[in-house]
Each structure stands twice: as C-alpha cells, then as structure tokens.
Amino acid sequence: MEAAAVPRSAAVCRAAPAVPAARALPLPLPLPRRARSASVAAPRRLVLAARRAADGDSVETAPEAVPIEKRFPAFPSVMDINQIREILPHRFPFLLVDRVIEYKAGEYAVGIKNVTINDNFFPGHFPERPIMPGVLMVEAMAQVGGLVMLQPEVGGSRDNFFFAGIDKVRFRKPVIAGDTLIMRMTLTKYQKRFGLAKMEGKAYVGGDLVCEGEFLLVSATE
C-alpha cells in the first residue's frame, strides 16, 4: 500500500525546530515592611542627628553626623599643672609637661606637652619651619620620668633628679607647632640605695611614634 499523503503544511510544521519559550525573568522580591521603613527613615535620622548636634545634645549615630569639633574627647587629668609644679623643680621656660593623663605608682606615667608656636624655642629653631628640638623632646620625656621617681612609692623624699645616661635614642618624625606630644615613661629598674632609675621612654603624636630611648636618671638632695 502506498503511504497516505501528508499535507505539505503539516510536514513543514513537523520539520521546523521547536523554538524555546522565552525564559521569564525573576521579579524583584518586595522589601519587608520594616526594611522599607528603615530605608526611608535613615536620611531623616541623620538630619535629626545633625540638628541635635548643633544644639549641643548627645549624638549616638554615624560619626559623619557629628561635627568634627565634637568628635575628640578631652584628655583625662590625673595630675594638672599645679600638681606637677608641686613635684617637679622646673619652672618657665623649662617646664615641659602640661598634664599627666595616666599614672601607676612606682611603674609608669604618661604625660602630655602641648606644642605651640608661642614656645620660646621656636623663634630660633627654626623661624621658617617650627620644629621642636630633639633634645627638648628628650628633656620633656625625662621630666615625665621624674614624676615617677619623685613620688613616695619610689623614693620621693629626694629633691631633684639628673641625667646619668641616655642610650638608644631615636627620632622617628618631626614634632611641629600644633602637635600634642604624648610621652610614656616606664620604670624598668630602680636602685633605691643610690637613687638610680632606668627607664624606657616612648613619645607619640597622633598615635605615631616620634621618639624613643632608654634613660638613666639619678635622684639626689641638693
């Protein structure tokens, strides 16, 4: 028997390759109600925070919402300048410690020196580039060490202290007018009989080490 004739149109339909259906793109999922409200409220919170900061209120939002003059807390004051003057024999223009911000009896002290263009050494060192002399940085660190040595816990009945030696001193970065020099002096060895103290000193500006060294100090009566 002969095969039944197939309509031409049907044969063409069978021979044509199947065209895949267009793939549906996933629709974005709707944000939860809480997320939508938070995204809308975020700019509003920043505006309110800025207004509160301008009014002097406390702000607990992102740091950029706080004016720059309110981002830096004041240094603590363990010893103010009057207490320092009661301990150290130095006076103007050679008292180079403005405040003690941390102190542990018989172990260490952390003091600060606010370096200003009005310091008497800047007119000569150097007029066009006001850099704090390295020897005065060492002197300031030694005075912080003196605040440890002249306390009763170490032998503070003596009146003065003097340099007996300086070793491994390194200056890492210049200190200029406008900087705050933060100095940590740590007592590493003390011979009470001779009033001899060995200390390790480090000085920083903005967290960067600017000076370090080993100090040998001796306390004595006049």
Kinemage of the C-alpha trace (Angstrom):
@kinemage 1
@onewidth
@group {chain A} dominant
@subgroup {mainchain}
@vectorlist {calphas} color= white
{ca met a 1} P 0.000 0.000 0.000
{ca glu a 2} L 1.154 3.493 -0.646
{ca ala a 3} L 1.676 5.800 2.275
{ca ala a 4} L -1.083 8.207 2.805
{ca ala a 5} L -0.280 11.651 1.501
{ca val a 6} L 0.594 14.117 4.198
{ca pro a 7} L -0.435 17.708 3.750
{ca arg a 8} L 2.551 19.916 2.940
{ca ser a 9} L 1.752 22.364 5.657
{ca ala a 10} L 1.769 19.609 8.277
{ca ala a 11} L 5.147 18.288 7.100
{ca val a 12} L 6.679 21.704 7.316
{ca cys a 13} L 5.349 22.137 10.818
{ca arg a 14} L 6.863 18.843 11.933
{ca ala a 15} L 10.264 19.568 10.414
{ca ala a 16} L 10.691 23.047 11.921
{ca pro a 17} L 12.778 23.076 15.112
{ca ala a 18} L 10.978 23.874 18.259
{ca val a 19} L 11.503 27.435 19.449
{ca pro a 20} L 12.118 27.556 23.201
{ca ala a 21} L 9.744 29.666 25.128
{ca ala a 22} L 11.156 32.941 26.448
{ca arg a 23} L 12.543 32.491 29.960
{ca ala a 24} L 10.715 34.596 32.430
{ca leu a 25} L 12.978 36.995 34.390
{ca pro a 26} L 12.641 36.781 38.164
{ca leu a 27} L 10.757 39.687 39.604
{ca pro a 28} L 12.422 41.570 42.489
{ca leu a 29} L 11.093 40.476 45.804
{ca pro a 30} L 9.299 43.181 47.726
{ca leu a 31} L 11.177 44.521 50.758
{ca pro a 32} L 9.719 43.631 54.111
{ca arg a 33} L 7.759 46.425 55.672
{ca arg a 34} L 10.401 47.030 58.372
{ca ala a 35} L 13.225 47.279 55.796
{ca arg a 36} L 11.225 49.759 53.699
{ca ser a 37} L 10.507 51.949 56.676
{ca ala a 38} L 14.187 51.823 57.807
{ca ser a 39} L 15.491 52.846 54.366
{ca val a 40} L 13.107 55.769 54.271
{ca ala a 41} L 13.817 56.816 57.852
{ca ala a 42} L 17.645 56.688 57.584
{ca pro a 43} L 18.119 60.117 55.944
{ca arg a 44} L 15.584 61.575 58.373
{ca arg a 45} L 17.605 60.236 61.328
{ca leu a 46} L 20.795 61.834 60.003
{ca val a 47} L 19.064 65.201 59.646
{ca leu a 48} L 17.701 64.983 63.187
{ca ala a 49} L 21.106 63.911 64.499
{ca ala a 50} L 22.778 66.907 62.870
{ca arg a 51} L 20.190 69.213 64.403
{ca arg a 52} L 20.726 67.672 67.848
{ca ala a 53} L 24.492 68.047 67.462
{ca ala a 54} L 24.092 71.708 66.540
{ca asp a 55} L 22.019 72.186 69.685
{ca gly a 56} L 24.683 70.547 71.862
{ca asp a 57} L 22.798 67.315 72.530
{ca ser a 58} L 24.498 63.907 72.635
{ca val a 59} L 24.546 62.008 69.363
{ca glu a 60} L 24.735 58.237 69.043
{ca thr a 61} L 24.530 57.893 65.265
{ca ala a 62} L 27.105 57.652 62.491
{ca pro a 63} L 30.316 59.696 63.074
{ca glu a 64} L 29.741 61.792 59.949
{ca ala a 65} L 26.623 63.220 61.587
{ca val a 66} L 28.723 64.626 64.463
{ca pro a 67} L 30.540 67.944 63.902
{ca ile a 68} L 34.310 67.478 63.840
{ca glu a 69} L 34.828 69.705 66.878
{ca lys a 70} L 32.776 67.254 68.971
{ca arg a 71} L 34.424 64.004 67.851
{ca phe a 72} L 37.524 64.194 70.045
{ca pro a 73} L 37.196 63.757 73.821
{ca ala a 74} L 39.392 65.776 76.159
{ca phe a 75} L 42.467 64.192 77.685
{ca pro a 76} L 41.898 62.914 81.236
{ca ser a 77} L 43.680 64.754 84.029
{ca val a 78} L 45.375 62.608 86.660
{ca met a 79} L 47.745 65.455 87.555
{ca asp a 80} L 47.126 69.031 86.455
{ca ile a 81} L 49.819 71.657 86.039
{ca asn a 82} L 49.568 72.785 89.685
{ca gln a 83} L 50.177 69.253 90.952
{ca ile a 84} L 53.058 68.853 88.518
{ca arg a 85} L 54.644 72.060 89.811
{ca glu a 86} L 54.467 70.672 93.346
{ca ile a 87} L 56.555 67.658 92.292
{ca leu a 88} L 58.971 68.905 89.624
{ca pro a 89} L 61.509 71.656 90.394
{ca his a 90} L 61.360 73.019 86.811
{ca arg a 91} L 59.853 76.415 86.042
{ca phe a 92} L 59.337 78.632 82.998
{ca pro a 93} L 60.665 78.353 80.379
{ca phe a 94} L 61.796 74.806 81.055
{ca leu a 95} L 58.759 73.043 82.460
{ca leu a 96} L 57.796 70.832 79.509
{ca val a 97} L 54.921 68.739 80.920
{ca asp a 98} L 51.423 70.229 80.880
{ca arg a 99} L 49.380 67.339 82.241
{ca val a 100} L 49.617 63.715 83.370
{ca ile a 101} L 46.879 61.617 81.793
{ca glu a 102} L 47.765 58.243 83.331
{ca tyr a 103} L 49.864 57.180 86.268
{ca lys a 104} L 50.629 53.969 88.107
{ca ala a 105} L 52.616 54.422 91.279
{ca gly a 106} L 56.146 53.081 91.067
{ca glu a 107} L 55.701 51.851 87.478
{ca tyr a 108} L 54.968 54.454 84.810
{ca ala a 109} L 53.496 57.832 83.941
{ca val a 110} L 52.006 59.219 80.729
{ca gly a 111} L 52.257 62.973 80.267
{ca ile a 112} L 51.461 65.436 77.506
{ca lys a 113} L 53.183 68.521 76.177
{ca asn a 114} L 51.091 70.874 74.047
{ca val a 115} L 53.488 72.202 71.434
{ca thr a 116} L 52.523 75.761 70.446
{ca ile a 117} L 54.073 78.415 68.249
{ca asn a 118} L 54.427 80.545 71.400
{ca asp a 119} L 57.047 78.171 72.852
{ca asn a 120} L 60.208 80.184 73.400
{ca phe a 121} L 62.438 77.891 71.326
{ca phe a 122} L 60.551 78.333 68.035
{ca pro a 123} L 61.922 81.791 67.126
{ca gly a 124} L 65.356 80.185 66.789
{ca his a 125} L 64.510 76.557 65.813
{ca phe a 126} L 63.635 77.229 63.061
{ca pro a 127} L 61.893 80.523 62.173
{ca glu a 128} L 60.702 79.279 58.792
{ca arg a 129} L 59.953 75.717 59.895
{ca pro a 130} L 58.982 75.475 63.573
{ca ile a 131} L 60.290 72.072 64.683
{ca met a 132} L 60.602 71.086 68.338
{ca pro a 133} L 64.280 70.370 69.114
{ca gly a 134} L 65.008 66.711 69.723
{ca val a 135} L 66.943 67.465 72.903
{ca leu a 136} L 63.854 69.176 74.332
{ca met a 137} L 61.718 66.160 73.457
{ca val a 138} L 64.190 64.070 75.451
{ca glu a 139} L 64.055 66.604 78.302
{ca ala a 140} L 60.253 66.538 78.326
{ca met a 141} L 60.281 62.742 78.495
{ca ala a 142} L 62.796 62.851 81.332
{ca gln a 143} L 60.512 65.208 83.269
{ca val a 144} L 57.689 62.679 82.941
{ca gly a 145} L 60.129 60.110 84.300
{ca gly a 146} L 60.887 62.481 87.171
{ca leu a 147} L 57.212 62.441 88.105
{ca val a 148} L 57.594 58.691 88.684
{ca met a 149} L 60.925 58.945 90.513
{ca leu a 150} L 59.991 61.743 92.900
{ca gln a 151} L 56.854 60.059 94.191
{ca pro a 152} L 56.874 58.423 97.657
{ca glu a 153} L 56.378 54.942 96.179
{ca val a 154} L 59.812 55.164 94.523
{ca gly a 155} L 61.749 57.378 96.894
{ca gly a 156} L 60.300 60.820 96.535
{ca ser a 157} L 61.935 62.238 99.638
{ca arg a 158} L 64.788 63.450 97.415
{ca asp a 159} L 64.571 66.902 95.906
{ca asn a 160} L 65.986 66.671 92.380
{ca phe a 161} L 66.916 64.244 89.643
{ca phe a 162} L 69.575 64.397 86.966
{ca phe a 163} L 70.548 62.595 83.801
{ca ala a 164} L 73.055 59.804 84.356
{ca gly a 165} L 72.863 58.432 80.825
{ca ile a 166} L 70.851 58.274 77.615
{ca asp a 167} L 71.003 55.330 75.234
{ca lys a 168} L 69.383 54.140 72.004
{ca val a 169} L 67.581 57.435 71.418
{ca arg a 170} L 65.900 57.609 68.016
{ca phe a 171} L 63.860 60.409 66.455
{ca arg a 172} L 61.298 58.979 64.062
{ca lys a 173} L 59.281 62.015 62.949
{ca pro a 174} L 59.477 65.783 63.459
{ca val a 175} L 57.242 67.425 66.045
{ca ile a 176} L 55.868 70.792 64.963
{ca ala a 177} L 53.790 73.605 66.411
{ca gly a 178} L 50.200 72.463 66.876
{ca asp a 179} L 51.129 68.884 67.844
{ca thr a 180} L 50.381 67.257 71.172
{ca leu a 181} L 53.338 65.209 72.368
{ca ile a 182} L 52.229 62.182 74.420
{ca met a 183} L 55.054 60.649 76.455
{ca arg a 184} L 55.119 57.336 78.316
{ca met a 185} L 57.958 56.679 80.741
{ca thr a 186} L 58.176 53.205 82.257
{ca leu a 187} L 60.425 52.361 85.174
{ca thr a 188} L 62.341 49.178 84.325
{ca lys a 189} L 64.915 49.112 87.144
{ca tyr a 190} L 65.428 51.070 90.366
{ca gln a 191} L 68.260 51.004 92.906
{ca lys a 192} L 66.819 52.745 95.921
{ca arg a 193} L 70.125 52.904 97.779
{ca phe a 194} L 71.702 55.103 95.094
{ca gly a 195} L 68.509 56.694 93.803
{ca leu a 196} L 69.325 55.326 90.356
{ca ala a 197} L 66.494 54.581 87.927
{ca lys a 198} L 66.495 53.068 84.459
{ca met a 199} L 63.511 53.948 82.302
{ca glu a 200} L 62.147 53.192 78.887
{ca gly a 201} L 60.605 56.157 77.113
{ca lys a 202} L 58.365 56.497 74.078
{ca ala a 203} L 56.754 59.659 72.682
{ca tyr a 204} L 53.874 59.813 70.224
{ca val a 205} L 51.952 62.324 68.137
{ca gly a 206} L 48.556 61.157 66.904
{ca gly a 207} L 49.472 57.530 67.570
{ca asp a 208} L 52.738 57.741 65.573
{ca leu a 209} L 55.990 57.046 67.391
{ca val a 210} L 58.190 60.145 67.135
{ca cys a 211} L 60.904 59.464 69.719
{ca glu a 212} L 62.125 56.584 71.866
{ca gly a 213} L 65.081 55.749 74.052
{ca glu a 214} L 66.457 54.415 77.314
{ca phe a 215} L 67.034 56.819 80.192
{ca leu a 216} L 69.258 56.557 83.237
{ca leu a 217} L 68.223 59.060 85.924
{ca val a 218} L 69.521 59.661 89.416
{ca ser a 219} L 67.702 61.432 92.222
{ca ala a 220} L 69.620 63.321 94.856
{ca thr a 221} L 69.324 66.000 97.519
{ca glu a 222} L 70.832 69.400 96.852
